Amino acid sequence: MSALLLKNGRFVLPDEVTEPQNLLIRDEIVFKIGAEDCGEESIDVKGGYVFPGFVDIHIHGGGGADFMDGTAEAFETAVRAHLKRGTTTLVPTAMTATHSELVGFINAYHSFKKHSKYSDAAVGLHLEGPYFSNTDKSSKGAQSGNLIRDISFAEIAELLDTADGSIIRWDAAPEIPNSAKFAEICKENNIICAAAHTNATAAEAQRGFDAGFSHITHFYNAVTAYKKRGQKVTAGVVEAAYLNDGVTLELICDGRHVPKECVQLALKIKGEKKVCGITDATRISCTDMKCGKLGSLKNGTEVIVDDGVAKLPDMSSYAGSICTMDRALKVLCVDYGIGILTAAKMLSSNPAALINEENIGRIKEGFFADLVITDNNFNVKTVIKRGRAAE
């Protein structure tokens, strides 16, 4: 039985940040909070923080690789790149692509799960598309407009068959034809149905919620809010989500996509347990690259880096992010004044709960020892994955 003692750490528990103390890990599990030093192998945290490992439920890649590259090697590269920055669990995310590329994405995940040392860092797949609104450039965002298409039940059936239960989330626009049936299929297959890249009115969004849409993808971005349509003012997805207590949200926490006040408003209205922090990271994250492709190298969207964010070359839209979860932590706690406990919920326990991962996301005896050690300025010093320091 292996053991590791974390000494002199301020542990970010669900309801408190402890005074400096010890935590004992045995094998992969948090064994004892407040343990005595009995001579085990140890890491001195030196009064810094220990957070639960970050859980990113919307991430396209990193380290120069995109999950849509469709290889196990791309999955390995991206997972390892973000693991070093505190993401101990993630949900690889596809974007609007050809049918064959989506199949390749799924098959690459299966290969990664079979062969990688860090296979347990990826816990299911997220399909962002391809069934979106293509009527408004602001709702399309960086999705490939020529590949956005109508809902195809034949395609859905084939992708579900290929995935064999690995798809845990699927995004679509709730106002497009057959979206209610799409939501029903998601529910039948235990898939979170999320609204994204949508031009829906509040009424259309509510019909989506009634049908089974339960989550909003990158809230505030590529979703509608109060605006004038023709000669009529309508509410949008933002207002509908605020009015529906059962709907959860995710926010890109890169300090660019969502202003401080909008993060604070979401937390105030929805409550801190209904809001997740994400990166929406592209392959450019975790690198010094200044340009690249969002999506596959063959059919992906060209993006550039400007002012700390990925954008389309014509500057008409943001295009994913270059964010990492350690940057998200700093944005929330330092730049936006969000409390440490709330930030930990947004980046760890809330997303873990959303995807029904019951043994991660919190520092608790009996939970997996997925931990992030930082200094007092939230700089990551060591990442613990399943009880061992990540390489």
TIRO-729818 format. One record per atom (N, C-alpha, C): x, y, z; residue in one letter. Coordinates in pm, whole numbers, plus 50000, padded with zeros to 5 digits. Atoms other than C-alpha are relative to their C-alpha. Example, Ala and Ser with C-alpha at 12.3 -4.5 7.8 and 13.67 -1.06 7.14 Angstrom:
2
500894988150000A
512304955050780A
500905012050000A
499184988149994S
513674989450714S
499235010950073S
***
This chain:
391
500854988050000M
500005000050000M
500885012550000M
499224987850008S
501525033349890S
499355010950085S
500514989149917A
501205064250107A
500745012949964A
499424986950025L
501815101350054L
499375009850097L
500494990249903L
501525128550318L
500215014149944L
499904985850033L
500765164450221L
500055007750131L
499754993449872K
502165186050501K
499785015149989K
500104985449987N
501305221450610N
499215006549887N
500844994650107G
498575227050355G
498725006150052G
501344994449973R
495495249050366R
499054993649900R
500815008350087F
492965224850225F
498645006549974F
501264993850041V
490015238350030V
498924989250002V
501065009949981L
487205216550164L
498685005949950L
501264994750052P
483555219850055P
499485012450072P
500594989049923D
482675244150335D
501005008550077D
499004992149928E
485955257750468E
501374998349937E
498575001150030V
489585264950398V
500694998050134V
499435003449870T
491515248450679T
501235008550030T
498684995149961E
494415262150874E
501034989549956E
498995009850045P
497735245650776P
499964987150081P
500015013149937Q
497565208550851Q
500434989649897Q
499545010950086N
498345174650698N
498834992349942N
500985009150062L
496455151150468L
500754987649953L
499375012750037L
497305114550420L
499254993549885L
500545007450115I
496775096950087I
500514985750009I
499605014150011R
496785059150069R
499504994749867R
500285004350138D
496935044149722D
499395011949924D
500594989450082E
494525065549515E
499045008950078E
501114994549923I
492325077549800I
500465009750108I
499804991549883V
492205106250048V
499614991850123V
500235009049887F
492575086050367F
499675007650128F
500214993149874K
492805111350650K
500355014849987K
499764985649991I
492425149150674I
500335003150145I
499544997549864G
494345161650977G
500844988650053G
499215011749963A
496735132050980A
501295004150073A
498704998149936E
499835128951196E
501104996249902E
498835003450082D
503285127351038D
500654987650059D
499445012749952C
504375091251072C
501164995349913C
498815003350077G
507355092650837G
499744995549859G
500295003850138E
505595086050506E
500735009549903E
499574990850105E
506825100450178E
499115012350008E
500804988149976S
505725136550193S
500325011249901S
499824987550072I
505275169450010I
499655011250096I
500254988649913D
505605201450213D
499325011049918D
500774990050072V
502905225250091V
500395014250043V
499464987349952K
504495253350295K
498935010850019K
501074990549972G
501205269450391G
499205004349879G
500774996950120G
499905270850036G
498654993150002G
501335005950012Y
496495259749916Y
500074986349934Y
500225012650071V
495395224949817V
498544999749957V
501345000150058F
492385225149585F
499654986049952F
500395012150072P
490355195849459P
500395001649854P
499634999450141G
491505187049108G
498925006549917G
500964992850082F
489865208648845F
499364990749898F
500795008350090V
487155193448625V
499505008849886V
500344991550114D
486835208748277D
499044992449909D
501035007150077I
483605198648102I
499835005549859I
500074994650137H
484205219147786H
501415004249959H
498604997850036I
487665216947631I
500294993049868I
499765005250134H
488785212147271H
501424994749979H
498645004750020G
492505206347313G
501005008250077G
498924992849934G
495865219647424G
501334993949965G
498675005150029G
499585215747384G
500274998049853G
499855001450144G
499225219147007G
499094989849937G
500885010650051A
496655191346973A
498545003450025A
501464998749987D
492895192246917D
499424986050002D
500635013249995F
490705162747008F
499424996149864F
500535002850133M
489235166046657M
501074995549902M
498975005750086D
492605155846514D
499764985149980D
500475013750019G
491145121346568G
501044989350022G
499015010249967T
494145103046712T
500144998950151T
499755001849857A
494915088247051A
501155008850046A
498864991549966E
498165107947041E
499565014350029E
500524986649975A
496235140647019A
499335000750136A
500635000549868F
494165130547321F
501075000050109F
498935001049901E
497335121547511E
500685013550020E
499314987149993T
499015154647429T
499165010350074T
500874989949938A
496045176147529A
499754996950147A
500265003849861V
495275156647847V
501205003050088V
498804997749921R
498865158147969R
500305015050015R
499734985649994A
499215195147884A
499145006750106A
500904993749903H
496185204648091H
500154994050140H
499765006149869L
496975179948370L
501075007850076L
498934992449935K
500155199548442K
499505013150058K
500554987149956R
497985230248494R
498784998250090R
501005002249897G
495575214048737G
498734993049959G
501225006850045T
492915197648521T
500204985050013T
499835014349975T
492735162648664T
498914991649934T
501095006950070T
489465153748488T
499475009449892T
500564991750107L
488115165948155L
499064991949913L
500935006050096V
485445159147895V
500405004949861V
499574995850133P
486995160247545P
498815004449915P
501114993650070T
484865182447324T
500255000649850T
499984998750146A
484155179446953A
499315013049961A
500754988750052M
482895207846738M
499344995849870M
500685003150125T
480785209546424T
501024995249897T
499045006350091A
482515186846173A
499254990549908A
500625010150085T
481875161045905T
499654987750083T
500395012149928H
480265128546007H
501214991050024H
498845008849986S
483475109145944S
500975005250105S
499124994449898E
485455133146162E
499444997750140E
500605002849869L
483005128746449L
500204985450038L
499745014149975V
483335091046415V
501474998150039V
498585000949967G
487125094946417G
500325005250138G
499864994449865F
486925116346730F
499604989750105F
500475010149905I
484935089446909I
500954988250006I
499095011650003N
487235061246797N
501355003350064N
498734995949938A
490325080846904A
499885000050152A
500245000349855Y
488815084747250Y
500074985750052Y
499975014049957H
488265047347276H
501434994650003H
498615004550003S
491875041047176S
500795006050116S
499344993549887F
493125066247430F
499624993350132F
500455006349876K
491025050447704K
500614986250019K
499475013649992K
492425016447622K
501494999750031K
498555001049997H
496105025247612H
500725010250089H
499284989249933S
496905057247805S
500164997650150S
499765000149855K
498435059048151K
499015009050072K
500914990549939Y
496085088148216Y
498594998849942Y
501325002250060S
492965072648066S
498875004550091S
501084996249909D
490965080248380D
499855015250012D
500154985550000A
491505117648323A
498895004549906A
501094996950094A
488955117048038A
498834991050032A
501115007749943V
485495106248152V
498745000149914V
501154999750089G
483245107947848G
500175011049898G
499864990850112L
482665128447536L
498895010449996L
500914988750016H
481005161647463H
499975003649852H
500164995850139L
479655168347114L
499395014049998L
500484986450017E
479345205647053E
499595001549853E
500494999750138G
477235203646739G
499794986049946G
500014989550103P
476615199246455P
498645006649977P
501394995650025Y
472905208246498Y
499735013450066Y
500094986549945F
472975245846550F
499195009249910F
500614989550081S
471355277646429S
501055006149908S
499064994150096N
472985291346115N
499425012849941N
500704988350053T
470755321846074T
500625013150045T
499454987849943D
472835346746271D
501484997750029D
498565001949985K
476615351346266K
500424999850146K
499624999449860S
476745359746635S
499714986950073S
500295012849936S
475145326546729S
500874988949946S
499125010150058K
477325306346493K
501375000150065K
498684999049941G
480515319346652G
501064994549907G
498915005750079A
483545299646534A
499654986349943A
500415012750060Q
481545268846433Q
499995001349848Q
499944999950147S
481935259546065S
498605000649943S
501364998150049G
478805273645904G
499624990349890G
500315009250109N
479075250845601N
499784985850047N
500185013549946L
479015220345829L
498864999250101L
501215000249916I
476135230946056I
498874994249917I
501035006950078R
473185209345953R
498774997250084R
501245003849934D
469655198646032D
500214987350080D
499945012149919I
469115172146295I
499714987849913I
500155012450075S
469565137746140S
499944988450099S
500145011049906F
468225108646340F
500834987949959F
499135010850047A
470165084246122A
501445002450046A
498644996749955E
473415102346201E
500114998350151E
499995001549855I
472545103846570I
500114985450040I
499985014349968A
471895066446577A
501374994049975A
498685005550031E
475215058846410E
501065004850099E
499034994849904L
477175081546642L
499814993750138L
500265006749872L
475485066746948L
500504985749999L
499535013850012D
476285031846824D
501534999550008D
498544999549998T
479935040946764T
500515003450139T
499564995349869A
480205058147100A
499844989550109A
500235010849903D
478825028347294D
499945005450144D
500204994649866G
477785049747590G
500985010650043G
498974990549958S
480765073347590S
499605014649984S
500474986150011I
478845104747486I
499195003350126I
500714996349877I
477765121747808I
499355013849989I
500594986850020R
476805155847669R
499945003149851R
500174996650142W
475465168647338W
499295013549994W
500534986450012D
474805204947241D
499245001849869D
500764996650119A
472205217746996A
499265013150025A
500834988049987A
470075248346928A
498564995850025A
501345004949965P
466655243947094P
498895004749907P
501064994750086E
464745263846829E
499914993249864E
500005005850134I
465635242646524I
499034988149993I
500955011150013P
463265215946385P
500544987150061P
499725013149940N
463205182546571N
500885000750125N
499164999049881S
465105196246871S
499374993250121S
500665006649888A
462495182747113A
500264984949997A
499705014350014K
462965147446977K
501464997350030K
498575001249969F
466735152546996F
500214999650151F
499884999749854A
466415161447365A
499494987050062A
500565012749950E
464275130547421E
500994988649981E
499005010450025I
466925108347261I
501175001350098I
498924997949903C
469595124147480C
499614994650137C
500465004749869K
467545117147792K
499974984850005K
500065014650005E
466985080947687E
501384993750011E
498645005350000N
470755076747656N
500885006250110N
499294994049885N
471695094947980N
501045010349956N
499134989550053I
473225123747785I
499455013650043I
500394986449968I
473145159547912I
499725007349869I
500384992550121C
471315180247650C
500155014950030C
499684986049972A
472675215647634A
499665008949882A
500314990150103A
471615246647443A
501265007949968A
498784993150042A
474375262847239A
499835005749860A
499984994050134H
475015284746935H
498585001349946H
501444999450021T
471395294346935T
499515014349984T
500664987150020N
469225323046817N
498594999850060N
501345002249945A
466265312047031A
499495012150077A
500674990849909T
463785335247193T
499854993150135T
500235006049869A
462995329947559A
498924989349993A
501075009950013A
459805311747460A
500514987249936A
499445011950065E
461715288347229E
500954992750095E
499115006249902A
464325282447498A
499204992450105A
500825006749899Q
461615274047751Q
499414987149945Q
500505012550060R
460105248747511R
501124989649997R
498875009249994G
463585233747491G
500214994450139G
499865004849862F
463835231747869F
498904989850032F
501115009349976D
460425215147881D
500264986549932D
499735012350075A
461665189747624A
501174992150056A
498885007249942G
464835181347816G
501345007049995G
498774992149992F
467495207747752F
500175004750145F
499834997149857S
469025213448097S
501245008250033S
498724993249976H
472335231848054H
500225010049887H
499674990050101I
473595262647869I
501515000249978I
498585000150037T
476915260547686T
500545014249993T
499344986949990H
479345289747738H
498995011550006H
501044990049973F
476605311447884F
500515014149971F
499754986450049Y
476515347247750Y
500665000249862Y
499305000250128N
478535336447443N
499254991449899N
500715007050108A
476755326647119A
498644994850046A
501395002449961V
473405325947300V
499315013650007V
500744987550009T
470665352047283T
499675005950137T
500514992749884A
469635378247535A
498975010149949A
500964989450032Y
467145407047542Y
500485007849878Y
499634992250118K
467185423147196K
498775002849914K
501074996650092K
465055438246924K
500114991349875K
500085008050122R
463975414846644R
498955006649910R
500944992550082G
462435434946366G
499455011650082G
500644989349924Q
459935457646540Q
499554995450138Q
500445005549872K
459565436046850K
501214996950088K
498955003249904V
461725433347161V
499684986650066V
500215013249941T
462175397747287T
501094996950102T
499005005849910A
463925380647574A
500624987949930A
499295010950064G
466375352947494G
500344988750095G
499575011649922V
468155322447628V
500505004250138V
499464995549871V
469905342147902V
498885002250101V
501104997149908E
466665354648055E
499224987250034E
500735012549975A
464955320748014A
500754991250098A
499205008249908A
467825303248190A
499955005650141A
500094993949868Y
467715328148476Y
498664997250067Y
501335002449944L
464005321748520L
499744985350033L
500225014349982N
464365283848519N
501014994550100N
499115004249892D
465785270848847D
500754987149969D
499375012950026G
466605236648705G
501125000349898G
499004999050106V
468925249148432V
501355003950058V
498644996949958T
472685249048492T
500735007849891T
499244991550091L
475245272148333L
501484996550006L
498555000149997E
478885272148235E
500515013349945E
499414987250039L
481095302948196L
501464997849962L
498595000250037I
484385306448010I
500725009950091I
499384991849895C
486645319448287C
501415004549961C
498704995450047D
489475334148081D
500225014950022D
499884985749980G
488815370248180G
499745008249876G
500294993250125R
487845378847823R
498564997649955R
501335003450051H
484655360647727H
498865005450086H
501084996149908V
482635370348036V
500525010250100V
499544989949904P
483065402848233P
499684996150144P
500175002849857K
483305402448610K
498565001350045K
501364997649954E
479845416948661E
499044989149953E
500885010550052C
478255390048445C
500224986850074C
499745011849915V
479965362448644V
499305001750134V
500644997449871Q
478765378448966Q
498484999149990Q
501445000650019L
475245381948827L
499524985649988L
500385014150015A
475115345348723A
500004992950135A
499925006349868L
476215334449070L
498885005050091L
501044994349914K
473725357949238K
498634994449965K
501335004550041I
470735346549033I
499874984850008I
500115014550007K
471475309548982K
500434993150129K
499445006549883G
473325302749306G
501304993349964G
498655004550031E
476885290849335E
500104985249966E
499945014250035K
475995253949288K
499524997049859K
500555002150133K
474455258948943K
500895005649889K
499134993550097V
477415275948772V
501354992949996V
498715006650020C
480455257948629C
500965009349927C
498974992950075G
483715273248513G
500654990649901G
499385008050105I
485205260648187I
501115008049935I
498994993050079T
488135268747959T
499575002149855T
500265000050144D
486735261247610D
501325001049924D
498644998350051A
490455257547537A
500184993649863A
499625005150131T
491785252747185T
501384993650007T
498675006150005R
494935235047072R
501105010150037R
498994989849973I
496765268247120I
500305001350148I
499774999249856S
496365266347498S
501204991550040S
498815007149949C
499425254947694C
501185000749903C
498904998250095T
501675267047408T
500295014949984T
499704986250038D
503285298647272D
499525003049858D
500504998150136M
501475294846939M
499195013049990M
500764987750024K
500005326746792K
498864997949901K
501105003350090C
497695309546544C
499884984849995C
500235014450010G
496245275246476G
498614997349949G
501345003750045K
493085256446394K
499174995150117K
501005005349907L
490025251046609L
499274988949928L
500535011550072G
488905216246514G
501134992749929G
499015008450067S
490675191946284S
500935008349914S
499044993150085L
493755201946089L
499485001249857L
500524999950137K
491875193845768K
498865009949982K
501214992050019N
488545211345817N
499745010250111N
500224990949889G
489025232346129G
500005014649960G
500104985650021T
488575269746163T
501315006850039T
498784992549969E
491635292246145E
499715010050111E
500134990449891V
492115312246464V
501355006450027V
498794993049959I
494645337446589I
499885003950146I
500004995449861V
495655348946936V
500205015150001V
499924985549987D
495025385347020D
499465003950136D
500434995349868D
494825401447364D
499614988550092D
500225011049908G
494975368047542G
498814991349972G
501175008150034V
492095351647357V
500104995849854V
500045004550139A
491555331547038A
498875007149928A
500984992850080K
489735350346762K
500034995049857K
499975001950143L
488695345646403L
500935010549938L
499054990550059P
491245362446172P
499415013649966P
500624987150032D
488735389446073D
499535007550124D
500344994049871M
488225397546444M
498505001150024M
501464999049987S
484475392146406S
499464992150118S
500505008549892S
484225366546685S
501164994150078S
499105008649926Y
486075349846966Y
499874985849944Y
499995013450059A
487005314246871A
500614990250099A
499445008149894G
487435293447182G
500955008650083G
499104992349914S
490125303247429S
501384993550003S
498695005949972I
493735297747524I
500124997850151I
500055000749854C
492675294247887C
500394986250051C
499795012249923T
493785268048136T
499305001850134T
500764998749876M
492125260248466M
500775007550109M
499274991949902D
494945275648669D
499825014849971D
500324986150035R
494375307948477R
498575003450044R
501384997749958A
490635304548542A
499925002650150A
499974998049854L
491355301648915L
500465014150034L
499504986449973K
493375333848910K
499005010649957K
501004990450047V
490755352148704V
498895001450103V
501114999749905L
488025342548949L
500415006250133L
499644996149863C
489875347649276C
500715013550008C
499204987749995V
492215376449191V
499325011349924V
500544989350085D
490665395948904D
498545003250030D
501444998249986Y
486975390648978Y
499515000250144Y
500384999249860G
486995389049357G
499054989050046G
500835011449959I
485225355349375I
500714992750113I
499415006949887G
485795337049703G
500584986549962G
499325012650029I
488035306549713I
499034988250000I
500945011349994L
485235282949816L
499074999949879L
500874999250117T
482975295249536T
500764996149874T
499185003650116A
485785292549280A
500224984949994A
499805014549997A
486455256849392A
498744992549958A
501255006150046K
482795248349343K
499885001249848K
500154997750144M
482805263648994M
500954991449918M
498975006850078L
485995246248882L
500144985250033L
499815013949957S
485695213049065S
498694992950033S
501135008149954S
482625201449254S
498765001449913S
501194998450084N
479905216449033N
500094992349869N
499915008050123P
481175202148703P
500044985050027P
499995014249966A
481875168748873A
498594994950025A
501385003949972A
478295167548999A
499174999849872A
500774999250124L
476915177848659L
500164987449916L
499755011850083I
478535148048487I
499954987150082I
500255011749915N
477705124548776N
501264992250035N
498785006249950E
481285117848882E
500025001950151E
500304998749857E
480685110649249E
501225000050090E
498845001449913N
484235104949379N
501135009749969N
499024989550028I
486025135749248I
499345013650026I
500554986449991G
485605173449272G
499995005950139G
499954995149862R
485925176149649R
501154993150072R
499025006249911I
488595169749909I
499224994150116I
500825006949901K
486905143850123K
500564986150021K
499515013549972E
487965111950294E
499194989749923E
500655010150083G
487195082650064G
499905003949854G
500014995450139F
487325103849747F
501374997649937F
498725001150070F
490005100049481F
500895011950036F
499034989649967A
493145119649563A
500465006949872A
499704991150113D
493005143449265D
500095014050059D
499774987849923L
494525175149408L
500935009449925L
499154989850060V
496145207649300V
500605008550112V
499294992249899I
498775223749521I
500455013249937I
499584986850048T
499275261249474T
500695007750112T
499494990849899D
501185288649647D
498885009850037D
501034990749953N
499365317549812N
499515009549891N
500434991850114N
499135335449475N
499334991649892N
500745009250088F
497375305549313F
500824995049881F
499145006250101N
500375294449108N
500114985250029N
499965014449980V
500265256849056V
501434995450024V
498705005549965K
503185239149221K
500094985149972K
500025014550020T
502215202349211T
498574995749973T
501315005950027V
499315182649066V
500054985450040V
500115013949956I
498305149949230I
498854993549924I
501035007550072K
496415125249011K
499964985950055K
500195013249941R
495025094549183R
501134996550097R
499065002549892G
497475098449470G
501455001149965G
498614999050041R
500635103749268R
500235013349928R
499684987550068A
502385135149147A
500004997749849A
500095001350145A
501575139948779A
501335003549936A
498734997650071E
504495138648539E
499855011549901E
***
